[in-house]
Amino acid sequence: MMDLKIQDVTFAYGEHAVLRGTTFYVPQGSFLGIIGPNGGGKTTLLKLLSRLLLPQGGCILLGGQPLAAFNRKDLARNMAVVAQDTMASYQFTVEDVVLMGRAPYLGRFQSESLADYEIVHHALAVTGCSHLRERLITELSGGERQRVMIARALAQQPKVLLLDEPTAHLDIGYQQEILDLLKHLSLSEGLTVVAVLHDLNLAAYYCQKLVLVHNGRIHASGHPSRVLTPENLEEVYGIRVLVTPHPVFGTPQVSLLPGSRRRQRKVAPPVHIIAGGGSGGELLRDLVEAGYTVTTGVLNVGDSDWEAARALAVPVVAEAPFSGISEERHKEHLAMLEQAGAVVLAEIPLGHGNLLNVEAALAAAEAGKPVFILEERGEVERDFTGGEGAKLLNAVKAKGIVIREKVGLYRALKEIFGGPLNLPAEAEPPADK
């Protein structure tokens, strides 16, 4: 079994320690991603795995044998490396480049056999490069060149493939193409893949296991859901994030949250957002970033707007998942509205379960509070109550202010509350000439 074991590995450049007591395991046929901030030791770790560097402490085992026990040819027959920089200045055809992968199997003056060419053509086919065979490597795009370098590595017939940022400088289409290929090779051919990756969402989607490296140590390792937590990412990257399941596949997805600007002065009384179904996430973010005190409700637990409010530390009146608004939550909502300086009714779909939210907006308007009804999409049908919701919404419009775009809303709020708020750039009025 050609697995990888990294046991208590240490390494330093001079007096600068890069890796300290690094330990993890890579089973045969798995796809492992190495993630972490720049300067954390990821590339050094990959160089140690490929024996470009030697550990100063601990050991690395390939198939139960120390890397140092392999001669160069044996190591190249078991392990291949694809570097981050795939630029080529030499005028070789793609077939010639991939043929270089057969070097570990040839004697000093030995020519390639028919079997070698068959292996090369298979590597070209697997990577989708057969049609490029006669092209010069210098004529290819970045994505094509990356596939060719992977084909060359596969021509070595390795058990382990190491890659340093294989998707760097590639557009999203080529990124998917390369990672789909690596995943396929791992699952169908039992190839062990270890890749340094910067895109956390791609790493979560494609890798079976992640190793998060920070300051020369393994900060976390295991299934992506264990590694990509808000706490881990804030500790390692110094950023606030929201981690939610992929809507289809359930893998963790990382989204950035507002950072230090949230600490700027707050404007009171609050702006209250009535939202739901994803209609309020951008509003919540923009207003919190601008320095407003914000509240929201009533939102069902698990709703994307509820998730946004929770991530932004916005006070929220929450109802049970998939439930209509109860009388108790409605009263709590009305009490919160009494404290608001302005109310925004987002473009929520109207159903029997949330009509009490529209009634709350009407109550706020009747109490004399400025109520803004956001309708960016115009006359889009969003009443699913047989007319009851539309009638109630029209009553709110009669007493409130209809706003056709968020820019207008932000300007209106700035006029009400005053002060040098940090509104989004597009919301700022043009400077006087």
C-alpha positions as CSV (number, residue, x, y, z in Angstrom):
1,M,0.0,0.0,0.0
2,M,1.6,3.3,-1.1
3,D,0.4,5.7,1.6
4,L,2.1,8.7,3.1
5,K,3.0,9.2,6.8
6,I,4.4,12.4,8.0
7,Q,5.7,11.9,11.6
8,D,6.9,14.8,13.8
9,V,8.6,16.6,10.9
10,T,10.6,19.8,11.6
11,F,12.4,22.1,9.2
12,A,14.1,25.5,9.4
13,Y,15.8,27.9,7.0
14,G,18.7,28.9,9.1
15,E,17.3,30.0,12.5
16,H,13.8,30.6,11.0
17,A,11.7,27.6,11.9
18,V,9.2,26.8,9.1
19,L,7.7,23.5,10.3
20,R,7.4,22.3,13.9
21,G,6.3,18.8,14.8
22,T,4.2,18.3,11.7
23,T,2.3,15.0,11.7
24,F,-0.5,13.7,9.5
25,Y,-1.5,10.7,7.4
26,V,-2.5,10.4,3.7
27,P,-4.2,7.0,2.8
28,Q,-3.7,5.5,-0.6
29,G,-6.2,6.8,-3.2
30,S,-7.2,9.8,-1.2
31,F,-7.3,13.5,-2.2
32,L,-5.8,15.7,0.5
33,G,-5.6,19.5,0.3
34,I,-3.0,21.6,2.2
35,I,-4.4,25.0,3.0
36,G,-3.3,28.0,5.0
37,P,-2.1,31.6,4.7
38,N,1.0,32.7,2.8
39,G,4.2,32.0,4.6
40,G,2.7,29.3,6.7
41,G,4.9,26.5,5.4
42,K,2.7,24.8,2.8
43,T,5.2,24.9,-0.1
44,T,8.0,23.9,2.2
45,L,5.9,20.9,3.3
46,L,5.4,19.9,-0.3
47,K,9.1,20.1,-1.0
48,L,9.8,17.9,2.0
49,L,7.2,15.3,0.7
50,S,8.9,15.3,-2.7
51,R,12.4,15.1,-1.1
52,L,13.5,18.4,-2.6
53,L,14.3,19.2,1.0
54,L,15.2,16.9,3.8
55,P,13.6,17.0,7.2
56,Q,15.8,18.2,10.1
57,G,13.7,16.2,12.5
58,G,11.1,13.4,12.2
59,C,10.5,11.3,9.1
60,I,8.4,10.9,6.1
61,L,7.3,7.3,5.0
62,L,6.1,6.3,1.6
63,G,4.5,2.9,1.6
64,G,6.1,2.3,5.0
65,Q,9.6,3.1,3.8
66,P,11.5,6.3,4.6
67,L,11.9,8.6,1.6
68,A,15.6,8.5,2.1
69,A,15.6,4.7,1.3
70,F,14.4,5.3,-2.3
71,N,17.0,6.0,-5.0
72,R,16.0,8.8,-7.5
73,K,14.6,6.5,-10.1
74,D,12.5,4.5,-7.6
75,L,11.1,7.6,-6.1
76,A,10.2,9.0,-9.5
77,R,8.4,5.8,-10.3
78,N,6.3,6.1,-7.2
79,M,5.9,9.9,-6.8
80,A,5.4,12.7,-9.3
81,V,5.4,16.5,-8.8
82,V,3.6,19.3,-10.6
83,A,5.1,22.6,-9.8
84,Q,3.1,25.9,-9.5
85,D,5.0,27.5,-12.4
86,T,4.3,25.6,-15.6
87,M,5.8,28.3,-18.0
88,A,8.0,26.7,-20.7
89,S,10.5,28.4,-23.0
90,Y,11.7,25.4,-24.8
91,Q,10.3,24.5,-28.3
92,F,9.1,20.9,-27.6
93,T,5.9,19.3,-28.7
94,V,3.4,18.3,-26.2
95,E,4.1,14.6,-26.9
96,D,7.8,15.2,-26.3
97,V,7.1,16.9,-23.0
98,V,4.9,14.1,-21.7
99,L,7.4,11.6,-23.0
100,M,9.9,13.1,-20.5
101,G,7.8,11.4,-17.8
102,R,9.2,8.0,-18.9
103,A,12.8,9.0,-18.0
104,P,12.7,7.0,-14.7
105,Y,12.2,3.8,-16.7
106,L,14.9,4.3,-19.2
107,G,18.6,3.6,-19.1
108,R,21.2,6.3,-19.9
109,F,21.3,5.6,-23.6
110,Q,18.0,3.7,-23.9
111,S,15.3,4.9,-26.4
112,E,11.6,4.9,-25.7
113,S,9.8,1.7,-26.6
114,L,6.3,1.2,-28.1
115,A,5.1,0.5,-24.6
116,D,6.4,3.9,-23.4
117,Y,4.5,5.6,-26.2
118,E,1.3,3.8,-25.3
119,I,1.6,5.0,-21.7
120,V,2.2,8.5,-22.9
121,H,-0.8,8.4,-25.2
122,H,-2.9,7.1,-22.4
123,A,-1.8,10.0,-20.1
124,L,-2.6,12.4,-22.9
125,A,-6.1,10.8,-23.3
126,V,-6.9,10.8,-19.6
127,T,-6.0,14.5,-19.3
128,G,-7.8,15.5,-22.4
129,C,-4.6,16.5,-24.3
130,S,-4.6,14.0,-27.2
131,H,-5.6,16.7,-29.7
132,L,-2.6,18.8,-28.5
133,R,0.0,16.1,-29.1
134,E,1.7,17.9,-32.1
135,R,1.4,21.4,-30.7
136,L,4.4,23.3,-29.2
137,I,4.2,23.6,-25.5
138,T,4.9,27.4,-25.8
139,E,1.7,27.8,-27.9
140,L,-0.7,26.6,-25.2
141,S,-2.9,28.5,-22.8
142,G,-2.3,28.2,-19.0
143,G,-5.0,25.6,-18.5
144,E,-3.8,23.5,-21.4
145,R,-0.2,23.7,-20.2
146,Q,-1.3,22.7,-16.7
147,R,-3.0,19.6,-18.1
148,V,0.1,18.7,-20.1
149,M,2.2,18.9,-17.0
150,I,-0.2,16.6,-15.2
151,A,0.0,14.2,-18.2
152,R,3.8,14.2,-17.9
153,A,3.5,13.4,-14.2
154,L,1.0,10.6,-15.0
155,A,3.4,9.2,-17.6
156,Q,5.7,8.4,-14.6
157,Q,2.9,6.0,-13.5
158,P,3.2,7.3,-9.9
159,K,1.3,6.1,-6.9
160,V,1.4,9.6,-5.4
161,L,0.9,12.9,-7.2
162,L,2.0,16.2,-5.5
163,L,0.8,19.5,-6.8
164,D,1.6,23.1,-5.8
165,E,-1.4,25.3,-6.4
166,P,-2.5,23.6,-9.6
167,T,-5.3,26.1,-10.1
168,A,-3.2,29.3,-9.7
169,H,-3.7,31.8,-12.5
170,L,-6.5,29.7,-14.1
171,D,-10.0,31.0,-14.8
172,I,-12.9,29.2,-13.0
173,G,-13.6,26.9,-16.0
174,Y,-10.0,25.6,-16.1
175,Q,-10.0,25.3,-12.3
176,Q,-13.0,23.0,-12.4
177,E,-11.5,21.1,-15.3
178,I,-8.2,20.4,-13.5
179,L,-9.7,19.5,-10.1
180,D,-12.3,17.3,-11.8
181,L,-9.5,15.4,-13.4
182,L,-7.6,15.0,-10.1
183,K,-10.7,13.8,-8.4
184,H,-11.3,11.3,-11.2
185,L,-7.8,10.0,-11.0
186,S,-8.0,9.6,-7.2
187,L,-11.4,7.7,-7.4
188,S,-11.0,5.6,-10.5
189,E,-7.2,4.8,-10.6
190,G,-6.4,4.9,-6.8
191,L,-3.9,7.7,-7.3
192,T,-3.0,9.5,-4.0
193,V,-3.3,13.3,-4.6
194,V,-1.8,15.9,-2.3
195,A,-2.4,19.5,-3.5
196,V,-1.6,22.9,-2.0
197,L,-4.8,25.0,-2.6
198,H,-5.7,28.6,-1.9
199,D,-9.4,28.5,-2.7
200,L,-11.1,27.2,0.4
201,N,-14.4,26.5,-1.3
202,L,-12.7,24.4,-4.1
203,A,-10.7,22.6,-1.4
204,A,-13.8,21.8,0.6
205,Y,-15.6,20.5,-2.5
206,Y,-12.9,18.3,-4.0
207,C,-10.8,17.1,-1.1
208,Q,-11.6,14.2,1.2
209,K,-9.3,15.6,3.9
210,L,-7.7,19.0,4.6
211,V,-4.6,20.0,6.5
212,L,-4.6,23.6,7.7
213,V,-1.1,24.9,8.2
214,H,-0.3,28.0,10.3
215,N,3.0,29.3,11.6
216,G,4.7,26.0,10.9
217,R,2.2,23.8,12.7
218,I,-0.9,21.8,11.8
219,H,-3.7,24.0,13.2
220,A,-6.4,21.5,12.2
221,S,-6.8,18.4,10.0
222,G,-9.5,16.1,8.9
223,H,-12.8,16.3,7.0
224,P,-13.4,19.7,5.5
225,S,-16.3,20.3,7.8
226,R,-14.0,19.9,10.8
227,V,-11.3,22.1,9.4
228,L,-13.2,25.0,7.8
229,T,-14.9,26.4,10.8
230,P,-15.4,30.1,11.5
231,E,-13.2,29.8,14.6
232,N,-10.3,28.1,12.8
233,L,-10.4,30.6,9.9
234,E,-10.5,33.6,12.1
235,E,-7.6,32.3,14.2
236,V,-5.5,31.5,11.1
237,Y,-6.4,34.1,8.5
238,G,-7.6,36.8,10.8
239,I,-10.9,37.2,9.0
240,R,-14.6,36.8,10.0
241,V,-16.4,34.3,7.8
242,L,-19.8,32.6,7.5
243,V,-19.5,28.8,6.8
244,T,-22.7,27.3,5.4
245,P,-23.4,23.9,3.7
246,H,-23.3,23.9,-0.1
247,P,-27.0,24.1,-1.2
248,V,-26.8,20.9,-3.2
249,F,-23.9,18.8,-1.9
250,G,-23.6,19.9,1.7
251,T,-19.8,20.6,1.6
252,P,-18.8,23.7,3.7
253,Q,-18.8,26.9,1.8
254,V,-16.9,30.0,3.1
255,S,-18.3,33.5,2.7
256,L,-16.5,36.6,3.9
257,L,-18.2,38.8,6.5
258,P,-17.6,42.5,7.2
259,G,-14.5,43.2,9.1
260,S,-13.1,46.0,11.1
261,R,-15.4,48.6,9.9
262,R,-18.2,47.1,12.0
263,R,-16.4,48.7,15.0
264,Q,-17.1,52.2,13.9
265,R,-19.7,54.3,15.7
266,K,-23.3,53.1,15.7
267,V,-26.2,55.2,14.8
268,A,-29.2,55.0,17.1
269,P,-32.1,54.5,17.1
270,P,-32.0,51.3,15.0
271,V,-33.0,50.7,11.4
272,H,-35.3,47.7,11.5
273,I,-35.3,45.4,8.4
274,I,-38.3,43.2,7.7
275,A,-37.0,40.5,5.4
276,G,-37.0,36.8,4.7
277,G,-36.1,34.3,2.0
278,G,-32.8,36.0,1.1
279,S,-34.3,39.5,0.5
280,G,-32.4,41.2,3.4
281,G,-28.9,39.8,3.5
282,E,-27.3,42.6,1.4
283,L,-29.3,45.3,3.3
284,L,-28.2,43.9,6.6
285,R,-24.5,43.8,5.5
286,D,-24.5,47.3,4.0
287,L,-26.2,49.0,6.9
288,V,-24.0,47.3,9.5
289,E,-20.9,48.2,7.5
290,A,-22.1,51.8,7.2
291,G,-22.3,52.1,11.0
292,Y,-26.0,51.8,11.7
293,T,-27.6,49.9,14.6
294,V,-29.7,47.3,12.9
295,T,-32.5,44.9,14.0
296,T,-34.6,42.5,12.1
297,G,-37.5,40.0,12.3
298,V,-39.5,37.9,12.3
299,L,-37.2,35.4,10.6
300,N,-37.4,31.6,10.6
301,V,-34.4,29.8,12.1
302,G,-32.3,28.5,9.1
303,D,-33.6,31.2,6.7
304,S,-30.6,32.8,4.8
305,D,-31.5,36.2,6.2
306,W,-31.5,34.7,9.7
307,E,-28.1,33.3,9.0
308,A,-26.9,36.7,7.9
309,A,-28.3,38.4,11.0
310,R,-26.7,35.9,13.2
311,A,-23.3,36.2,11.5
312,L,-23.5,40.0,11.7
313,A,-24.6,40.0,15.4
314,V,-27.8,41.7,14.5
315,P,-30.6,41.3,17.0
316,V,-33.4,39.2,15.5
317,V,-36.8,38.0,16.4
318,A,-36.7,34.3,15.4
319,E,-39.4,31.8,14.7
320,A,-39.1,28.1,14.5
321,P,-38.1,26.6,11.1
322,F,-40.8,26.2,8.5
323,S,-43.4,27.7,10.9
324,G,-45.8,30.6,10.5
325,I,-45.3,33.6,12.8
326,S,-46.9,32.9,16.1
327,E,-48.8,35.6,18.1
328,E,-46.0,35.5,20.7
329,R,-43.3,36.3,18.1
330,H,-45.5,38.9,16.6
331,K,-45.8,40.8,19.9
332,E,-42.1,40.5,20.4
333,H,-41.6,41.9,16.9
334,L,-43.9,44.9,17.6
335,A,-42.0,45.7,20.7
336,M,-38.7,45.7,18.7
337,L,-40.3,48.0,16.1
338,E,-41.2,50.5,18.8
339,Q,-37.5,51.1,19.3
340,A,-36.7,51.6,15.6
341,G,-36.0,55.0,14.1
342,A,-36.9,53.7,10.6
343,V,-38.3,50.5,9.1
344,V,-37.4,48.9,5.8
345,L,-39.8,46.3,4.3
346,A,-37.7,44.2,1.8
347,E,-39.1,42.5,-1.3
348,I,-40.4,39.5,0.6
349,P,-42.6,36.9,-1.0
350,L,-46.0,37.2,0.7
351,G,-47.5,34.0,2.1
352,H,-50.0,33.2,4.9
353,G,-47.0,32.4,7.2
354,N,-45.5,35.8,7.1
355,L,-48.4,38.2,6.7
356,L,-48.0,39.3,10.3
357,N,-44.7,40.8,9.2
358,V,-46.5,43.1,6.8
359,E,-49.1,43.9,9.5
360,A,-46.1,44.9,11.7
361,A,-44.9,47.2,9.0
362,L,-48.3,48.8,8.7
363,A,-48.5,49.3,12.5
364,A,-45.1,51.1,12.4
365,A,-46.3,53.4,9.6
366,E,-49.6,54.1,11.5
367,A,-47.5,55.0,14.5
368,G,-45.7,57.6,12.5
369,K,-42.4,55.9,11.8
370,P,-40.8,56.3,8.4
371,V,-41.4,53.0,6.6
372,F,-39.6,52.3,3.3
373,I,-41.0,49.7,1.0
374,L,-38.2,48.4,-1.3
375,E,-39.4,47.3,-4.8
376,E,-36.3,47.0,-7.0
377,R,-38.0,44.4,-9.3
378,G,-41.1,46.5,-10.1
379,E,-44.4,44.8,-10.4
380,V,-43.2,41.2,-9.9
381,E,-45.9,38.9,-8.6
382,R,-45.0,37.8,-5.1
383,D,-48.4,37.4,-3.4
384,F,-49.2,33.8,-2.7
385,T,-52.2,34.5,-0.5
386,G,-54.9,34.9,-3.1
387,G,-54.9,38.7,-2.8
388,E,-54.8,39.2,1.0
389,G,-51.1,39.9,1.0
390,A,-51.3,42.4,-1.9
391,K,-54.1,44.3,-0.2
392,L,-52.1,44.5,3.0
393,L,-49.0,45.6,1.2
394,N,-50.9,48.3,-0.7
395,A,-52.0,49.7,2.7
396,V,-48.4,49.9,3.8
397,K,-47.5,51.7,0.6
398,A,-50.2,54.2,1.1
399,K,-48.6,55.2,4.4
400,G,-45.0,54.6,3.6
401,I,-42.4,55.5,1.0
402,V,-41.8,53.2,-2.0
403,I,-38.1,53.0,-3.0
404,R,-37.1,51.5,-6.3
405,E,-33.4,50.9,-5.6
406,K,-31.1,50.5,-2.6
407,V,-29.1,53.6,-3.5
408,G,-32.2,55.7,-2.9
409,L,-32.9,53.9,0.4
410,Y,-29.4,54.5,1.6
411,R,-29.6,58.2,0.8
412,A,-33.0,58.5,2.5
413,L,-31.6,56.9,5.7
414,K,-28.6,59.2,5.6
415,E,-30.9,62.2,5.4
416,I,-32.9,61.0,8.4
417,F,-30.0,60.1,10.7
418,G,-27.4,62.5,9.4
419,G,-23.7,62.1,10.1
420,P,-20.7,60.9,8.0
421,L,-21.8,57.4,7.5
422,N,-19.9,54.9,5.4
423,L,-22.5,54.1,2.9
424,P,-21.6,52.0,-0.2
425,A,-19.8,54.1,-2.8
426,E,-22.7,54.0,-5.3
427,A,-25.0,55.3,-2.7
428,E,-23.1,58.5,-2.1
429,P,-24.5,61.6,-3.9
430,P,-22.2,63.1,-6.5
431,A,-19.7,65.6,-5.3
432,D,-20.4,69.3,-6.0
433,K,-18.5,70.7,-8.9
